[in-house]
């Protein structure tokens, strides 16, 4: 049976599905701040908990590990930290271009 809930990560791995490592996004001029966003989707083993960080700051994201963050021009790093870990379990770097008014 195919449930509609989030799919567990393959073989218990933690993965960042979106944004992909190296992805680039374009912010178009003329939109108010916060109107454009970068999608976030994380795959975790069933029942796992984690903390998601963008450029070192905590992102309020919980199961089903799907959300959005404001598209701010610049280079960014998204990390997934498991409880008690000394290093991130997964990371992705992405760039947001544009935004000139």
N, C-alpha and C positions, 0 to 999 in steps of 0.2 A: 504494500500500500504506500502511496506517495503522499506524505503529509505536506502541509503548506508552510511548515516552520522552517527556520534556517537550517542549512545543510552543514553537518559537522565537517571539520577539516579532514582531508584525506590522511589516514594513518596517524591521527592525533597531532598533526602539524598545525602550527599557527601560521596563517598567511594573510597578507593584505591583498585583497582582490581589487580594490579601488582606493586610491589612485594607484596605477601601476608604477613601478620604479622607472623613473625617467620620463613620465608623462608630462606634457605641457598643456596648459590651459590658457585661454585668451579672455581677458576682461575687456568688455567693450565700453567705450566712453559713453557718457550720457545716462547711465543708470545710477540710482542712489546707492550709497554705501550699503553693503549687506544684501543687495538684490541678486548678486551672482554668487554661486557657491561651487565648491569642489565636492563631489560625492565621496563618501567613505564607506567601505564595506570590508569587514574583517571575517575570516573563517577561523573558528576556534574548535577544539575538541568539545564534544557534548559535555555540558555541565561545567566547563572551565570558566574562570573569571579572569579578567585582565584590566589593565589600565591603558588607555590610548592617550598618546601625547603628540602634540603638534608643535614643533620647534621648542620642545622642552616643557610646554604648558599642557596641563591635563585637559582632555576633551571629554565633556560629559556624554559618554556613549556607553550603552549597556545592551544586553541581548535584546533584539536579534543582531546587534553589531552592524547596524546600517544607519547612516546619517549624512550630514553635510556640514562643512565648515565654510566660513566666508572666504571668497576668493580674493586674497590680498596679493598684489604684485610682489614678486620676488621668488627666491629659492626657498623651498620648505622641506622639512623632514618629518614624516609621520612614523611613530614607533608604537609597538604593542609590547607592553611589559606584563609578565606573569608575576603573581605574588612572590616576593622574596628573591626575585632574580637579580643578578648582578649586571645583566646586559639585556637589551631588548630581544624578544623572541622573533620579531620580524620588524623590518623597516622599509620604507619607500621614500625616495626623494622625488619631488616634482617641482615644476616651475610654473608660476603664473605670470603671464606677460600682459602688457597693455595697461589700460586704466587711465591714460592721459585724458584730461578733461579739456 
